[in-house]
Amino acid sequence: MDITLIALFMVLGLLLNSTALWIAAKIVKAEFTFQQAVIASAATTTVSLIPGVGWILSFAVLFFIIKQFSDVNIWPDAILMVLISRIITLVITLGLFGAPI
């Protein structure tokens, strides 16, 4: 695959994840700007590239950044933000690429 295409998909994924996290913050009424969502998404994406343990470390980094940038509690606000953002991302991804039948 061409490196330009890979970079494009990474940027689109970052934009999608950032937007979903920002919308989730609005739903749970957390003070979380779009710039903070971009930083959180970029950090978690970078950490998730670590082979083997990256995916679990990315959740820890995401919760840490949410806690540092906003005044929300881990439960229920931060956990709901992450769950809602993942649901939004899943729905958008399935809408773009089609759900398998």
Secondary structure, DSSP 8 states (H G I E B T S, - for coil): --HHHHHHHHHHHHHHHHHHHHHHHHHTT----HHHHHHHHHHHHHHHTSTTTHHHHHHHHHHHHHHHHS---IIIIIHHHHHHHHHHHHHHHHHHH----
